[in-house]
């Protein structure tokens, strides 16, 4: 498996402030940490790296499909980001994605996509704190 970096060159600098700490369900991360075996690669760092790379692409896809006004593609992109976010305890982000996924048509999609992007940045910062990437 290829090791991924925590952030890509395209990512803006991290704000590891207090908004971030409330964006993740701590119990999910406690469960993930419990899976760590001594001597194994750091599972938390690996999951964070994979999630950030994948979710950045999914967020781009949400914005792209909203811009072209394709409801079916919007639903697919929102569904994918919702699932991966929920798995890592980013419940507010997952809920916003669900709103977009289950909305009918494209009315309000741009506003929801903007809210998703803001919450994603909070989640990204929280994950950086969780992974020890912020001092």
ABEGO torsion letter per residue (X at the ends): XBBBBABBAABBBBBABAAAAAABBAAAAAAAAAABBBGBBBAAAAAAAAAAAAAAAAAAAAAAAAAAGBAAAAAAAAAAAAAAAAAAGBAAAAAAAAAAAABBEABGAAAAAAAAAAAAAAAAAAAAAAAGABX
